[in-house]
Amino acid sequence: MARLQQAPVVYVLGVVRFPRMVDVDRLAAALHPHLRSDYPTAVPIDAPHVSVTVGDEGINVQQETIRTWQFSSLNRDWAVILNPGTIGLHTVAYTDNRDFLARFANCIEAASQVPEVGIELVEAVAFRYVSRVVPGPDGELADYFIPTVLPADLPDAGELRLQDGIFAARYATGCGNLRLQVLRRPPSVLPPELNTPVTHANGWTLDMPEGDFAVIDLDHGMTFDPPVRLDLTRLKDDMTRVRRPIRGVFDRIVTRHALTVWNGEA
C-alpha cells in the first residue's frame, strides 16, 4: 500500500500487553535508562482512565486509578507508556508505518533485555489510528467518504439538519477484531477515552476545525490465549499483520478524490 504524502492521521497508539506486574515504579526505573536518549522525560501519572487494555472489543482504557509512567521525547511529540501490564508507544507526529513500527519494536526490544522488567510473554498486540478529515476550501466532506459510512442529513426531512453523528461497526479479521468509527463534527478530535491525563501531559489537545469535519477512528488487536513467548521477529510480523487491515479499511471507506488530495495530486 502506497504511503500517503499528506495523510490525515493525527494520533497513533501501539500497545503490547504482557502478564501483569505489580511494581510499575521498579519497571520504569529499570527501563528508562535504556530509552532515555529518545525519551528523556519520565513522568508518573496517577489518574483514572489511563490503563490501556486490549481485547476482542479493541483498544480501550480501563476505568480505574492506576500508576502509568510516560517517557516523552523532548518536543513531546512521541511518548512511551508503561503500566503494570502494558507497554505502548503513541504519537501526534506520525509519518509512516515503517517508522512507527521501528520505533515501537525498539521499545519492546529494550524492555525484553532488561532483567528487572522481565517481559517474556505476550498476551496481545494492537494499534489504534485516529485521522482528522477536513474538506478543501472548494469541496465538501461527502467528497471524501463513501456514502454508507458518513452520517448525513435525512432525505426529505424538511428543516431537520444533522448536527453531529457516528457510524460504528466491528469486523472479524483473520487475526482478531477491528473496530471502525466515523464521527462527524465530534466535540473533540480525540475520542473521549483518549482524552486522558496521559495525552494531556503532552499537550495533545489537537486543533478543532472551524467548519465541517470528521474523525476516522480505527483499531485492531490480536490476542494470544495462552500467551506466547516473546520473539521479536515474530512480534514484528504480528505488528504488520495487525496494522494491515487498518489501512485496508481506511482505503475502502474514503474516495479516490480523498486519496488524490492526500497524495498531493489535487
C-alpha positions as a Markdown table, in Angstrom:
| # | Residue | x | y | z |
|---|---|---|---|---|
| 1 | Met | 0.0 | 0.0 | 0.0 |
| 2 | Ala | 1.4 | 3.3 | -1.0 |
| 3 | Arg | 2.3 | 5.9 | 1.6 |
| 4 | Leu | 0.1 | 9.0 | 1.6 |
| 5 | Gln | 2.2 | 12.1 | 1.3 |
| 6 | Gln | -0.3 | 14.2 | 3.3 |
| 7 | Ala | -2.1 | 11.6 | 5.4 |
| 8 | Pro | -4.8 | 12.9 | 7.7 |
| 9 | Val | -3.5 | 10.8 | 10.6 |
| 10 | Val | -3.2 | 12.9 | 13.8 |
| 11 | Tyr | -2.7 | 10.2 | 16.5 |
| 12 | Val | -1.4 | 6.7 | 16.6 |
| 13 | Leu | -1.2 | 4.3 | 19.5 |
| 14 | Gly | 0.5 | 0.9 | 19.6 |
| 15 | Val | 0.2 | -1.5 | 22.5 |
| 16 | Val | 1.7 | -4.8 | 23.6 |
| 17 | Arg | 0.2 | -6.4 | 26.7 |
| 18 | Phe | 2.1 | -8.8 | 28.9 |
| 19 | Pro | 1.2 | -10.6 | 32.2 |
| 20 | Arg | 0.5 | -8.0 | 34.8 |
| 21 | Met | 3.4 | -6.9 | 37.1 |
| 22 | Val | 2.7 | -5.1 | 40.3 |
| 23 | Asp | 5.7 | -2.8 | 40.8 |
| 24 | Val | 5.5 | -0.4 | 37.9 |
| 25 | Asp | 7.9 | 2.1 | 39.5 |
| 26 | Arg | 10.6 | -0.6 | 39.6 |
| 27 | Leu | 9.9 | -1.4 | 35.9 |
| 28 | Ala | 10.1 | 2.3 | 35.0 |
| 29 | Ala | 13.3 | 2.9 | 36.9 |
| 30 | Ala | 14.9 | -0.1 | 35.2 |
| 31 | Leu | 13.7 | 0.6 | 31.6 |
| 32 | His | 14.0 | 4.3 | 31.3 |
| 33 | Pro | 17.9 | 4.4 | 31.2 |
| 34 | His | 17.6 | 2.2 | 28.0 |
| 35 | Leu | 15.2 | 4.6 | 26.3 |
| 36 | Arg | 16.4 | 8.0 | 27.7 |
| 37 | Ser | 18.2 | 9.0 | 24.6 |
| 38 | Asp | 14.9 | 9.2 | 22.6 |
| 39 | Tyr | 12.5 | 9.8 | 25.5 |
| 40 | Pro | 14.4 | 11.8 | 28.2 |
| 41 | Thr | 11.4 | 13.0 | 30.2 |
| 42 | Ala | 9.9 | 10.4 | 32.7 |
| 43 | Val | 6.7 | 11.3 | 34.5 |
| 44 | Pro | 4.5 | 9.2 | 36.7 |
| 45 | Ile | 0.7 | 9.7 | 36.3 |
| 46 | Asp | -1.8 | 8.6 | 38.9 |
| 47 | Ala | -5.3 | 9.1 | 37.5 |
| 48 | Pro | -8.4 | 7.2 | 36.3 |
| 49 | His | -8.9 | 6.2 | 32.7 |
| 50 | Val | -5.3 | 5.7 | 31.9 |
| 51 | Ser | -4.8 | 1.9 | 31.9 |
| 52 | Val | -4.7 | 0.8 | 28.3 |
| 53 | Thr | -6.2 | -2.7 | 27.7 |
| 54 | Val | -6.5 | -4.8 | 24.6 |
| 55 | Gly | -9.3 | -7.3 | 23.9 |
| 56 | Asp | -11.9 | -8.5 | 21.4 |
| 57 | Glu | -13.5 | -5.1 | 21.6 |
| 58 | Gly | -10.3 | -3.3 | 20.5 |
| 59 | Ile | -8.1 | -0.9 | 22.4 |
| 60 | Asn | -9.7 | 0.6 | 25.5 |
| 61 | Val | -8.8 | 2.4 | 28.7 |
| 62 | Gln | -9.9 | 0.8 | 31.9 |
| 63 | Gln | -11.8 | 2.9 | 34.3 |
| 64 | Glu | -9.6 | 2.5 | 37.3 |
| 65 | Thr | -6.9 | 4.5 | 39.0 |
| 66 | Ile | -3.5 | 3.1 | 38.3 |
| 67 | Arg | 0.0 | 4.4 | 38.0 |
| 68 | Thr | 1.2 | 4.9 | 34.5 |
| 69 | Trp | 4.7 | 6.1 | 33.6 |
| 70 | Gln | 5.2 | 8.1 | 30.5 |
| 71 | Phe | 8.6 | 8.6 | 28.8 |
| 72 | Ser | 8.4 | 11.6 | 26.4 |
| 73 | Ser | 10.6 | 13.0 | 23.7 |
| 74 | Leu | 11.9 | 16.5 | 24.2 |
| 75 | Asn | 9.3 | 18.0 | 21.9 |
| 76 | Arg | 6.6 | 15.7 | 23.4 |
| 77 | Asp | 5.5 | 14.5 | 20.0 |
| 78 | Trp | 6.3 | 10.9 | 20.9 |
| 79 | Ala | 5.9 | 9.0 | 24.2 |
| 80 | Val | 6.3 | 5.5 | 25.7 |
| 81 | Ile | 3.5 | 4.4 | 28.1 |
| 82 | Leu | 4.3 | 1.8 | 30.8 |
| 83 | Asn | 1.9 | 0.4 | 33.3 |
| 84 | Pro | 1.8 | -2.9 | 35.2 |
| 85 | Gly | 0.7 | -5.0 | 32.2 |
| 86 | Thr | 1.3 | -2.8 | 29.1 |
| 87 | Ile | 4.0 | -1.1 | 27.2 |
| 88 | Gly | 2.8 | 1.2 | 24.4 |
| 89 | Leu | 4.0 | 3.9 | 22.1 |
| 90 | His | 1.9 | 6.9 | 21.0 |
| 91 | Thr | 2.5 | 9.9 | 18.9 |
| 92 | Val | 0.9 | 13.0 | 17.2 |
| 93 | Ala | 3.8 | 13.2 | 14.7 |
| 94 | Tyr | 3.1 | 10.1 | 12.7 |
| 95 | Thr | 4.9 | 10.0 | 9.3 |
| 96 | Asp | 4.6 | 6.4 | 8.1 |
| 97 | Asn | 4.0 | 2.8 | 9.3 |
| 98 | Arg | 7.7 | 1.7 | 8.8 |
| 99 | Asp | 9.0 | 4.5 | 11.1 |
| 100 | Phe | 6.3 | 3.8 | 13.8 |
| 101 | Leu | 6.9 | 0.1 | 13.8 |
| 102 | Ala | 10.6 | 0.5 | 14.0 |
| 103 | Arg | 10.4 | 2.9 | 17.0 |
| 104 | Phe | 7.9 | 0.6 | 18.7 |
| 105 | Ala | 9.9 | -2.5 | 18.1 |
| 106 | Asn | 13.0 | -0.7 | 19.6 |
| 107 | Cys | 11.0 | -0.1 | 22.8 |
| 108 | Ile | 9.9 | -3.7 | 23.1 |
| 109 | Glu | 13.4 | -4.9 | 22.5 |
| 110 | Ala | 14.8 | -2.6 | 25.2 |
| 111 | Ala | 12.2 | -3.9 | 27.6 |
| 112 | Ser | 12.9 | -7.5 | 26.8 |
| 113 | Gln | 16.6 | -7.0 | 27.5 |
| 114 | Val | 16.2 | -5.5 | 31.0 |
| 115 | Pro | 16.2 | -8.3 | 33.6 |
| 116 | Glu | 14.2 | -6.2 | 36.1 |
| 117 | Val | 11.4 | -5.8 | 33.6 |
| 118 | Gly | 11.4 | -9.4 | 32.5 |
| 119 | Ile | 8.9 | -9.3 | 29.7 |
| 120 | Glu | 8.9 | -12.9 | 28.5 |
| 121 | Leu | 5.3 | -13.5 | 27.4 |
| 122 | Val | 3.0 | -11.6 | 25.1 |
| 123 | Glu | -0.8 | -11.6 | 25.6 |
| 124 | Ala | -1.9 | -9.1 | 22.9 |
| 125 | Val | -0.7 | -6.6 | 20.3 |
| 126 | Ala | -2.9 | -3.8 | 19.0 |
| 127 | Phe | -2.9 | -0.5 | 17.1 |
| 128 | Arg | -5.2 | 2.5 | 17.0 |
| 129 | Tyr | -5.2 | 5.2 | 14.3 |
| 130 | Val | -7.1 | 8.5 | 14.6 |
| 131 | Ser | -7.4 | 10.6 | 11.5 |
| 132 | Arg | -9.0 | 14.1 | 11.1 |
| 133 | Val | -10.6 | 14.7 | 7.7 |
| 134 | Val | -11.3 | 18.3 | 6.7 |
| 135 | Pro | -12.5 | 19.1 | 3.2 |
| 136 | Gly | -10.6 | 21.6 | 1.0 |
| 137 | Pro | -11.9 | 25.2 | 0.6 |
| 138 | Asp | -13.8 | 24.3 | -2.6 |
| 139 | Gly | -15.0 | 20.9 | -1.5 |
| 140 | Glu | -17.5 | 19.1 | 0.8 |
| 141 | Leu | -16.9 | 16.4 | 3.4 |
| 142 | Ala | -19.0 | 14.0 | 1.3 |
| 143 | Asp | -16.4 | 14.1 | -1.4 |
| 144 | Tyr | -14.0 | 12.3 | 0.9 |
| 145 | Phe | -16.2 | 9.3 | 2.1 |
| 146 | Ile | -18.2 | 6.5 | 0.6 |
| 147 | Pro | -21.9 | 7.4 | 1.4 |
| 148 | Thr | -22.5 | 4.4 | 3.7 |
| 149 | Val | -20.1 | 5.5 | 6.5 |
| 150 | Leu | -20.6 | 9.3 | 6.7 |
| 151 | Pro | -23.5 | 10.4 | 8.9 |
| 152 | Ala | -25.7 | 12.7 | 6.8 |
| 153 | Asp | -28.9 | 14.6 | 6.6 |
| 154 | Leu | -32.1 | 12.5 | 6.3 |
| 155 | Pro | -33.8 | 12.7 | 2.9 |
| 156 | Asp | -36.9 | 14.7 | 2.6 |
| 157 | Ala | -36.7 | 15.7 | 6.3 |
| 158 | Gly | -37.8 | 19.3 | 5.9 |
| 159 | Glu | -36.0 | 21.6 | 8.3 |
| 160 | Leu | -34.1 | 18.8 | 10.1 |
| 161 | Arg | -30.3 | 19.2 | 9.8 |
| 162 | Leu | -27.7 | 16.9 | 11.1 |
| 163 | Gln | -25.7 | 18.4 | 14.0 |
| 164 | Asp | -23.3 | 15.5 | 14.6 |
| 165 | Gly | -23.3 | 11.7 | 14.1 |
| 166 | Ile | -21.4 | 8.5 | 14.4 |
| 167 | Phe | -21.1 | 5.5 | 12.2 |
| 168 | Ala | -19.7 | 2.5 | 14.1 |
| 169 | Ala | -19.0 | -1.1 | 13.1 |
| 170 | Arg | -16.9 | -4.1 | 14.2 |
| 171 | Tyr | -15.4 | -6.6 | 11.8 |
| 172 | Ala | -13.8 | -10.0 | 12.3 |
| 173 | Thr | -10.5 | -10.4 | 10.6 |
| 174 | Gly | -8.1 | -13.3 | 10.2 |
| 175 | Cys | -6.3 | -12.5 | 13.4 |
| 176 | Gly | -8.7 | -10.5 | 15.6 |
| 177 | Asn | -11.4 | -7.9 | 15.7 |
| 178 | Leu | -11.3 | -4.5 | 14.0 |
| 179 | Arg | -13.4 | -1.5 | 15.1 |
| 180 | Leu | -14.3 | 1.4 | 12.9 |
| 181 | Gln | -15.9 | 4.7 | 13.9 |
| 182 | Val | -16.5 | 7.7 | 11.7 |
| 183 | Leu | -17.5 | 10.7 | 13.9 |
| 184 | Arg | -18.9 | 13.7 | 12.1 |
| 185 | Arg | -18.4 | 17.0 | 14.0 |
| 186 | Pro | -17.5 | 15.4 | 17.3 |
| 187 | Pro | -16.9 | 17.7 | 20.3 |
| 188 | Ser | -13.2 | 16.8 | 20.2 |
| 189 | Val | -10.8 | 15.3 | 17.7 |
| 190 | Leu | -9.5 | 12.6 | 20.1 |
| 191 | Pro | -12.3 | 10.2 | 21.2 |
| 192 | Pro | -13.3 | 10.6 | 24.9 |
| 193 | Glu | -11.3 | 7.6 | 26.2 |
| 194 | Leu | -8.1 | 9.0 | 24.7 |
| 195 | Asn | -8.6 | 12.4 | 26.3 |
| 196 | Thr | -6.8 | 11.4 | 29.4 |
| 197 | Pro | -4.1 | 12.8 | 31.7 |
| 198 | Val | -1.6 | 10.7 | 29.6 |
| 199 | Thr | -2.3 | 12.7 | 26.4 |
| 200 | His | -2.9 | 15.9 | 28.3 |
| 201 | Ala | 0.5 | 15.7 | 29.9 |
| 202 | Asn | 2.0 | 16.1 | 26.4 |
| 203 | Gly | -0.3 | 18.9 | 25.4 |
| 204 | Trp | -2.1 | 16.8 | 22.8 |
| 205 | Thr | -5.4 | 18.6 | 22.6 |
| 206 | Leu | -5.4 | 18.7 | 18.7 |
| 207 | Asp | -7.0 | 21.7 | 17.0 |
| 208 | Met | -10.7 | 21.6 | 16.2 |
| 209 | Pro | -11.6 | 22.6 | 12.6 |
| 210 | Glu | -14.0 | 25.5 | 12.3 |
| 211 | Gly | -16.2 | 24.0 | 9.6 |
| 212 | Asp | -17.5 | 20.6 | 8.7 |
| 213 | Phe | -15.1 | 17.7 | 9.5 |
| 214 | Ala | -15.0 | 14.1 | 10.5 |
| 215 | Val | -12.7 | 11.8 | 12.6 |
| 216 | Ile | -11.9 | 8.3 | 11.5 |
| 217 | Asp | -11.1 | 6.1 | 14.5 |
| 218 | Leu | -9.7 | 2.6 | 13.6 |
| 219 | Asp | -8.3 | 0.0 | 16.0 |
| 220 | His | -7.4 | -3.6 | 15.6 |
| 221 | Gly | -6.0 | -6.1 | 18.1 |
| 222 | Met | -4.7 | -9.7 | 18.2 |
| 223 | Thr | -4.8 | -11.7 | 21.4 |
| 224 | Phe | -2.9 | -14.8 | 22.3 |
| 225 | Asp | -4.6 | -17.3 | 24.6 |
| 226 | Pro | -2.5 | -18.8 | 26.1 |
| 227 | Pro | 0.2 | -16.1 | 26.0 |
| 228 | Val | 3.2 | -16.7 | 23.6 |
| 229 | Arg | 6.9 | -16.4 | 24.3 |
| 230 | Leu | 8.3 | -13.0 | 23.2 |
| 231 | Asp | 10.1 | -13.4 | 19.9 |
| 232 | Leu | 11.0 | -10.1 | 18.4 |
| 233 | Thr | 11.0 | -11.4 | 14.8 |
| 234 | Arg | 7.5 | -12.9 | 15.2 |
| 235 | Leu | 6.3 | -9.9 | 17.1 |
| 236 | Lys | 7.3 | -7.6 | 14.2 |
| 237 | Asp | 5.4 | -9.8 | 11.8 |
| 238 | Asp | 2.4 | -9.8 | 14.1 |
| 239 | Met | 2.5 | -6.0 | 14.2 |
| 240 | Thr | 2.4 | -5.9 | 10.5 |
| 241 | Arg | -0.5 | -8.3 | 10.4 |
| 242 | Val | -2.5 | -6.2 | 12.9 |
| 243 | Arg | -1.8 | -3.0 | 11.1 |
| 244 | Arg | -2.5 | -4.1 | 7.5 |
| 245 | Pro | -6.3 | -4.4 | 7.9 |
| 246 | Ile | -6.5 | -0.9 | 9.4 |
| 247 | Arg | -5.0 | 0.6 | 6.3 |
| 248 | Gly | -7.2 | -1.7 | 4.1 |
| 249 | Val | -10.4 | -0.5 | 5.8 |
| 250 | Phe | -9.2 | 3.1 | 5.6 |
| 251 | Asp | -8.7 | 2.9 | 1.9 |
| 252 | Arg | -12.2 | 1.3 | 1.4 |
| 253 | Ile | -14.2 | 4.0 | 3.2 |
| 254 | Val | -12.6 | 7.0 | 1.6 |
| 255 | Thr | -13.0 | 8.1 | -2.1 |
| 256 | Arg | -10.5 | 8.3 | -4.9 |
| 257 | His | -10.7 | 12.0 | -4.6 |
| 258 | Ala | -9.6 | 11.9 | -0.9 |
| 259 | Leu | -6.6 | 9.7 | -1.8 |
| 260 | Thr | -5.7 | 12.0 | -4.6 |
| 261 | Val | -5.8 | 15.0 | -2.2 |
| 262 | Trp | -3.7 | 13.3 | 0.4 |
| 263 | Asn | -1.2 | 12.3 | -2.2 |
| 264 | Gly | -0.7 | 15.9 | -3.0 |
| 265 | Glu | -2.1 | 15.4 | -6.5 |
| 266 | Ala | -5.1 | 17.8 | -6.3 |
